[in-house]
Amino acid sequence: MISDPHGTLSNWTVSGSDLCSWSGVTCVEGILISGCSVEER
């Protein structure tokens, strides 16, 4: 990722333990990542 002018990935952090709370991440039962969409908003 070179730039994120709209802050779409602002809550994606290395220390973030709850990946299912990240913008664009879809999870099943809150534990299994089932999709990821980071298209421009």
ROMARDREN-78328 format. One line per 2 residues: their letters; for each residue x, y, z of C-alpha. Coordinates in pm, 1 decimal. Last residue first. Layout:
// residues N
A = X/Y/Z; ...
// end
This chain:
// residues 41
RE = -1464.1/433.6/-83.0; -1176.0/278.9/-274.2
EV = -1182.3/-100.2/-267.1; -1043.1/-272.8/39.0
SC = -1255.4/-585.7/42.3; -1159.0/-885.2/254.1
GS = -1351.2/-1204.1/299.7; -1426.5/-1507.2/515.7
IL = -1203.1/-1437.7/814.4; -1289.7/-1689.1/1085.9
IG = -1342.7/-1574.6/1444.9; -1646.1/-1347.0/1469.3
EV = -1892.2/-1623.3/1382.5; -1789.1/-1589.1/1017.5
CT = -1579.9/-1281.9/941.2; -1574.7/-997.8/688.5
VG = -1278.4/-760.0/674.2; -1327.7/-426.7/494.3
SW = -1246.9/-209.3/795.3; -1084.4/-412.6/1074.2
SC = -1307.5/-545.9/1352.3; -1265.1/-908.0/1240.0
LD = -888.8/-872.6/1286.2; -935.7/-845.3/1661.8
SG = -579.5/-850.7/1799.0; -458.6/-526.2/1650.1
SV = -87.1/-499.2/1728.1; 13.0/-474.7/1363.4
TW = -260.4/-220.0/1304.3; -542.2/-197.6/1049.7
NS = -769.1/69.5/1201.9; -662.1/339.9/955.6
LT = -708.7/112.9/654.4; -979.0/317.4/483.9
GH = -811.0/643.6/581.5; -937.5/817.9/267.0
PD = -591.2/906.7/133.0; -448.7/557.4/194.7
SI = -113.3/563.0/17.4; 154.7/325.1/-109.9
M = 0.0/0.0/0.0
// end
